[in-house]
Amino acid sequence: MARKTRTTAGTSGMTEQGPQSSVRDRIIDATLALAEEHSWDAFDIPEIAARADVTLSEFRDAFPSKGAVLAAFSRRIDKAVLDGTTDDLDDEPAKERLFDVMMRRLDALSPHREALKRITRAVSRDPLALAALNQVAVNSMRFMLAAARIDTAGSLGAVRVQGAVMVFARVLDAWLHDDDPGLARTMARLDRELVRAGRTMGFIEDVARLTAPFRAVGERLLCGRGPFRGRERERARDRRDRYEEGYGDEAAAI
């Protein structure tokens, strides 16, 4: 099963702050370090720049905001998970493959658990920040599903991606408060959420299959309506032109 053969993403996507690390990496590391020590709202760009030993100009070249730093951190975690993805689980069911990918994502996040606790607590009170981070999560989950060999194309694929975002958000909340080194509560929550999501997705796919013929008929009707309206407009223009030509002839005769 996937949960027994799960590999660890580790911290391959992480960097150590130092003169050789990039400005972007130093800013990400500094932001996470400050978030571990303080409330997310208690520090801003100048404090991050000072901790990262970069100028405000260098910070601006790298990121437009604190939120953008979190998006870059998410991409770093994406890379750590994707770099550790193998084809060992290709024969497993989709649920087990996704279970493995999501647990590896939590493994990659584990060095920053305290920082994430403070960040999620602050962001949960800010609707605009939540909306922005949802888009970041959507982009990440699209790749997590791809790593699990789950299709994300089309309208159903978009539903799968948003469903994965919701699943991971619920599991992340459990993980942040799971003191068990074996993460028993987290894995149990992930298993339940994936079962629930699978049932919901199965229902949505059934509805999509049942309504496909009706959608096809509707699309044909809509496609046929455009040329029909175009012909009606042409006939109206012809009638108007004939009327104007006749009126002009009559006026000329007078």
C-alpha positions as CSV (number, residue, x, y, z in Angstrom):
1,M,0.0,0.0,0.0
2,A,1.1,3.6,-0.6
3,R,1.2,4.5,3.0
4,K,3.7,1.7,3.7
5,T,6.0,2.4,0.8
6,R,5.8,6.2,1.2
7,T,9.1,7.9,0.5
8,T,10.2,11.1,2.3
9,A,10.5,14.3,0.3
10,G,12.7,15.6,3.0
11,T,14.2,19.1,2.7
12,S,15.7,18.8,-0.8
13,G,13.8,21.9,-1.8
14,M,15.1,23.8,1.2
15,T,18.2,26.1,1.3
16,E,20.5,27.3,4.1
17,Q,20.8,31.0,4.5
18,G,24.3,32.2,3.5
19,P,26.3,34.1,1.0
20,Q,25.9,31.5,-1.7
21,S,22.2,31.3,-1.5
22,S,20.1,33.4,-3.9
23,V,18.4,36.6,-2.8
24,R,15.0,34.9,-3.3
25,D,15.9,31.9,-1.1
26,R,17.3,34.1,1.6
27,I,14.1,36.1,1.7
28,I,12.0,33.0,1.8
29,D,14.1,31.5,4.7
30,A,14.0,34.8,6.6
31,T,10.2,35.1,6.2
32,L,9.7,31.6,7.6
33,A,12.2,32.3,10.5
34,L,10.4,35.4,11.5
35,A,7.0,33.7,11.2
36,E,8.2,31.0,13.6
37,E,9.1,33.7,16.1
38,H,6.3,36.3,15.7
39,S,2.8,36.6,14.5
40,W,2.5,36.9,10.8
41,D,1.0,40.4,11.2
42,A,3.8,41.5,13.6
43,F,6.5,42.0,10.9
44,D,6.7,43.4,7.4
45,I,9.1,43.8,4.5
46,P,11.8,45.9,6.2
47,E,12.2,43.2,8.9
48,I,12.3,40.4,6.4
49,A,14.9,42.3,4.3
50,A,17.1,42.9,7.4
51,R,16.9,39.3,8.5
52,A,17.7,38.1,4.9
53,D,20.6,40.7,4.7
54,V,19.2,42.2,1.5
55,T,18.3,45.8,0.6
56,L,14.7,46.9,0.0
57,S,15.6,47.3,-3.7
58,E,16.7,43.7,-3.8
59,F,13.6,42.6,-2.0
60,R,11.4,44.5,-4.6
61,D,13.3,42.9,-7.5
62,A,12.6,39.5,-6.0
63,F,9.0,39.8,-4.6
64,P,6.2,42.4,-4.7
65,S,4.8,41.4,-1.2
66,K,4.9,39.1,1.7
67,G,2.2,37.0,0.1
68,A,4.4,36.5,-3.0
69,V,7.1,35.1,-0.7
70,L,4.6,32.5,0.6
71,A,3.7,31.6,-3.1
72,A,7.4,31.1,-3.8
73,F,7.7,28.9,-0.7
74,S,4.8,26.8,-2.0
75,R,6.6,26.3,-5.3
76,R,9.7,25.3,-3.3
77,I,7.7,22.6,-1.6
78,D,6.2,21.6,-5.0
79,K,9.6,21.0,-6.3
80,A,10.7,18.9,-3.3
81,V,7.7,16.7,-3.7
82,L,8.0,16.4,-7.5
83,D,11.8,15.7,-7.3
84,G,10.9,12.8,-5.0
85,T,8.2,11.4,-7.2
86,T,8.8,7.9,-8.7
87,D,6.8,5.4,-10.6
88,D,6.9,2.8,-7.8
89,L,3.2,3.3,-7.0
90,D,1.8,3.3,-10.5
91,D,0.1,0.0,-10.0
92,E,-1.7,1.3,-6.8
93,P,-5.2,2.8,-6.9
94,A,-5.5,6.5,-7.4
95,K,-6.4,7.1,-3.8
96,E,-3.2,5.4,-2.5
97,R,-1.1,7.3,-5.0
98,L,-2.6,10.6,-3.8
99,F,-2.2,9.6,-0.2
100,D,1.5,9.1,-0.8
101,V,2.0,12.4,-2.6
102,M,0.1,14.4,0.1
103,M,2.0,12.7,2.9
104,R,5.3,13.5,1.2
105,R,4.1,17.1,0.9
106,L,3.6,17.2,4.7
107,D,7.1,15.7,5.1
108,A,8.6,18.6,3.1
109,L,6.6,21.1,5.2
110,S,7.6,19.6,8.6
111,P,10.7,21.8,9.3
112,H,8.4,24.8,9.2
113,R,5.4,23.6,11.2
114,E,5.6,26.3,13.8
115,A,5.8,29.0,11.2
116,L,2.9,27.6,9.3
117,K,0.8,27.5,12.5
118,R,1.2,31.3,12.9
119,I,0.7,32.0,9.2
120,T,-2.5,29.9,8.9
121,R,-3.9,31.5,12.1
122,A,-3.4,35.0,10.7
123,V,-4.5,34.2,7.1
124,S,-7.7,32.6,8.3
125,R,-8.8,36.0,9.5
126,D,-8.1,37.8,6.1
127,P,-10.6,36.9,3.3
128,L,-8.4,38.6,0.6
129,A,-5.3,36.7,1.7
130,L,-7.4,33.4,1.8
131,A,-8.6,34.0,-1.8
132,A,-5.0,34.7,-3.0
133,L,-3.6,31.7,-1.2
134,N,-6.4,29.5,-2.6
135,Q,-5.0,30.3,-6.1
136,V,-1.5,29.3,-4.9
137,A,-2.9,26.1,-3.5
138,V,-4.8,25.4,-6.8
139,N,-1.5,25.7,-8.7
140,S,0.3,23.4,-6.3
141,M,-2.5,20.8,-6.2
142,R,-2.6,20.6,-10.0
143,F,1.0,19.3,-9.9
144,M,0.3,17.1,-6.9
145,L,-2.5,15.4,-8.8
146,A,-0.2,15.1,-11.8
147,A,2.4,13.4,-9.6
148,A,-0.2,11.0,-8.5
149,R,-1.1,10.3,-12.2
150,I,-4.6,11.8,-11.8
151,D,-6.0,13.7,-14.8
152,T,-6.5,17.5,-14.3
153,A,-7.7,18.4,-17.8
154,G,-11.1,19.9,-18.6
155,S,-13.9,20.9,-16.4
156,L,-13.8,17.7,-14.3
157,G,-10.1,18.1,-13.9
158,A,-10.7,21.6,-12.5
159,V,-13.2,20.1,-10.0
160,R,-10.6,17.5,-9.0
161,V,-7.9,20.2,-8.4
162,Q,-10.2,22.3,-6.2
163,G,-11.3,19.2,-4.3
164,A,-7.7,18.4,-3.7
165,V,-7.2,21.9,-2.3
166,M,-10.0,21.4,0.2
167,V,-8.8,17.9,1.2
168,F,-5.2,19.2,1.8
169,A,-6.5,22.2,3.8
170,R,-8.4,20.0,6.2
171,V,-5.6,17.5,6.5
172,L,-3.1,20.4,7.1
173,D,-5.2,21.6,10.0
174,A,-5.0,18.1,11.6
175,W,-1.3,17.9,10.9
176,L,-0.5,21.2,12.5
177,H,-2.0,19.9,15.8
178,D,-0.8,16.3,15.6
179,D,1.8,15.6,18.3
180,D,2.2,12.0,17.4
181,P,5.6,11.3,15.8
182,G,3.9,8.7,13.6
183,L,1.2,11.2,12.5
184,A,-1.6,8.6,13.2
185,R,-4.3,11.3,13.4
186,T,-3.1,13.0,10.3
187,M,-3.0,9.8,8.2
188,A,-6.4,8.8,9.5
189,R,-7.8,12.2,8.6
190,L,-6.2,12.1,5.1
191,D,-7.7,8.6,4.5
192,R,-11.2,9.8,5.5
193,E,-11.0,12.9,3.4
194,L,-9.8,11.0,0.3
195,V,-12.6,8.5,0.7
196,R,-15.1,11.3,1.0
197,A,-13.6,13.2,-2.0
198,G,-13.7,10.0,-4.0
199,R,-17.4,9.5,-3.4
200,T,-18.2,13.1,-4.2
201,M,-16.1,13.0,-7.4
202,G,-17.7,9.7,-8.4
203,F,-21.2,11.4,-8.1
204,I,-20.0,14.4,-10.1
205,E,-18.6,12.2,-12.9
206,D,-21.9,10.2,-13.0
207,V,-23.9,13.4,-13.3
208,A,-21.5,14.6,-16.1
209,R,-22.0,11.3,-18.0
210,L,-25.8,11.4,-17.6
211,T,-26.1,15.0,-18.8
212,A,-23.6,14.7,-21.6
213,P,-26.3,14.0,-24.3
214,F,-28.4,17.0,-23.1
215,R,-25.3,19.3,-23.2
216,A,-24.5,18.1,-26.7
217,V,-28.1,18.9,-27.9
218,G,-27.9,22.3,-26.2
219,E,-24.5,23.1,-27.8
220,R,-25.9,22.1,-31.3
221,L,-28.9,24.4,-30.8
222,L,-26.7,27.3,-29.7
223,C,-24.4,26.7,-32.6
224,G,-27.3,26.6,-35.0
225,R,-28.9,29.7,-33.6
226,G,-26.0,32.0,-34.5
227,P,-26.2,31.5,-38.3
228,F,-30.1,31.7,-38.1
229,R,-29.9,35.1,-36.4
230,G,-27.3,36.2,-39.0
231,R,-29.7,35.3,-41.8
232,E,-32.5,37.1,-40.2
233,R,-30.3,40.2,-39.9
234,E,-29.4,40.0,-43.6
235,R,-33.1,39.7,-44.6
236,A,-33.9,42.7,-42.5
237,R,-31.1,44.8,-44.0
238,D,-32.4,43.7,-47.5
239,R,-35.9,44.8,-46.7
240,R,-34.7,48.1,-45.4
241,D,-32.5,48.7,-48.4
242,R,-35.3,48.0,-50.8
243,Y,-37.6,50.3,-48.9
244,E,-35.0,53.1,-48.9
245,E,-34.3,52.6,-52.6
246,G,-38.0,52.7,-53.4
247,Y,-38.5,55.8,-51.3
248,G,-35.6,57.4,-53.0
249,D,-37.1,56.7,-56.4
250,E,-40.4,58.2,-55.4
251,A,-38.8,61.3,-54.0
252,A,-36.8,61.7,-57.2
253,A,-40.0,61.5,-59.3
254,I,-41.6,64.2,-57.3
